């Protein structure tokens, strides 16, 4: 049996999740950089940031000519199947996928959370405590 071509080009991780991961890594990342990394136009990246802000996943604050983003602690997945779970674990998993296993540095393989390259709690990057856990995303 010959391999068949896929019906569409889809991925497991959405552009929304990719943009949240970029913000987790760098809260002052530019829309231009988000768009380029995701293969989107700046307008599409802006629409995704607006979606995420309107849904309560992040806040945006203007700092001079730049935006500063903050991921809202305690936010949960939108779909009922994952609804009881916070998005923080997935974001932290994805944030740690940059370095292929054969290129990991000693600090990125450490089990000490204080030396982790991706915080285990998004509030660690925001300096705030988690909010209400009843928020559904």
Steps between C-alpha positions, in 0.01 A plus 500: 500500500643837397517788749226755445538873512346669805170678438631816659809632669414501870705489817431390855602836647293801397629847421327620818708260710820590316445869564432437870826303520691785337352741753591264785861502380515875434219722635621788280515307174386700198200412283736494204708230669192299598369515145832396348549208739148370432503562126218755525441857394531765770126562467426131569735502802327816627160330465625201700639723777164680509318163522722393789459833678121501458481141630700595811817305419725806500512870569681758295659815643669772300861578608614793288491380140484130595233271638559295812290185520412303812350153492209477742574236765243227558338512156357173377444332166189598309376157396297307764721191457803693627308765695608393849867545407701822500688596184822567694624140479458486123662841451797402714537173310497681166734771627755232583495343152744743337813301577521157334587228756850445357581871535374561854721695732560377856278776641208404276508140624512592866216382722536808720206730408703808591737430208232415245495701178120495495323580826269231632249768595415786262465725805876462545542720191234745608570541868137437588319225680248283313150641483169317522508147364144506374590681177432282198679562177 
